Amino acid sequence: MNKKNIALLAGGNSGEAEISYKSAIIIEQNIDKTLYNVFKINLYKKDWHFVDEKGEKLQIDKNDFSLTLNNKKINFHCAFIAIHGTPGEDGRLQGYFDLLDIPYTTCDHTTSAITFNKSFCNKIVAAAGINVSKSVHLFKQHAYTIEHILDQISLPCFVKPNNGGSSIGMSKVNHKNELETAIQKAFHEDDQVLIEEFIGGRELSCGMIKANDNLLVFPVTQIISENEYFDYEAKYKGKSKEVTPAEVDEAITIKIKSTAAFLYNKLNCKGVVRFDFILKDKTNDLFFLEVNTVPGQSAESIVPQQIRAMGMTIMEIYTMLIEESVK
C-alpha cells in the first residue's frame, strides 16, 4: 500500500506560534505512520522549510507546494494545518491550497476568515438565535472615546484582539481607568479590538469532527481557572483545571452539544472544531464565547482530553480527519 504524504504545517506569523509548535509535536507523534509519511513544514512569513535528518533547511517550492528531498520531488496528498492565528486559522493558507487543489484538514477559506474575526462571527451567531455578549468593535484607524464605549456596554468587560486566540493581548477590565491601557495592549496584537461585556458563569467547551456525513460530538469540558479568567497562563502554564466530562446536569450537556452541532453546520465548518460557551449564573442561559477552527492539540489542550474521555485515541481521530480531507 502506498502511503500518503502529509505536510504538517506549524509555526505561523503570530504570537501563537509557540502553541502551534507544541500542537505539532503531539500531532506528529499520533499520525499513523503505517498509513502516512509525515513532513513537518515550518512557516514564518516567507520562510517555509523542512528540516532534513542532517539538520539542513530545505525550502518549499511555493509554486506547487512541493519539497525536493534527496533529489526527489515530493508532492503532498494533504496539508495538516496546525497553525493557530495567521496564516493558518484566518483563511489565507486555505485559499492558497484551494488554488493548488491540495486538500487540507480545516474549514475552508471563507469560514476560516469569518470565524477568525470575532466580531463578525458573533453577528452571524446572534442572527442564528444564539446568545452573545454585548460588545464594541474598534478599529485602530478610527477614533473612539471611553465614554462612548461605556455608553454601549457595562463594566466589567473583556478587551481582546479581534483576530487572534490563546488569550494573547487579552485583559479583564473592572474599572474605567483601566480601559484605555487594556485597549492599547490589544491593539499591540491586532488592528482591531473587541470589547465584550462580562458574563458571570461557568466556561464550557465542546469539540467535534464530521466524517462520512456523521458529526461526532466530543464530551463537554468545564474549564476552571485559578486566575481571574481563562488567560494565557491558565491555558498553558497549568493554572487551570479542566473537567471532562463536565459535571453539569444532563440537560445542560445536551443543550451545549446540540448548540455546538448547530453552529458547526450553520458556519459550514469542517475538520476538528471546538466551541466555547459561558453558562450564565442563576439563569443557566447559554452564551456563545468563540469558535476555534484550529483548536490546540498540545498536551495541555482541551480537544485531546475530550477524545480520550470519549474512549477513542487521538490517532483514530487524526486518521478520520486526514481521510475525510482527501476523500
Secondary structure, DSSP 8 states (H G I E B T S, - for coil): ---EEEEEEEE-SSTTHHHHHHHHHHHHHHS-TTTEEEEEEEEETTEEEEE-TTS-EEE-BTTTTBEEETTEEE--SEEEE---STTTSSSHHHHHHHHHT--BSS--HHHHHHHHBHHHHHHHHHHTT-EE--EEEEETTS---HHHHHHHS-SSEEEEESB--TTTT-EEE-SGGGHHHHHHHHHTT-SEEEEEE---EEEEEEEEEEETTEEEEEEEEEEEESSSSS-HHHHHSS-EEEESS-SS-HHHHHHHHHHHHHHHHHTT--SSEEEEEEEETTT--EEEEEEESS---STT-HHHHHHHHTT--HHHHHHHHHHHHH-
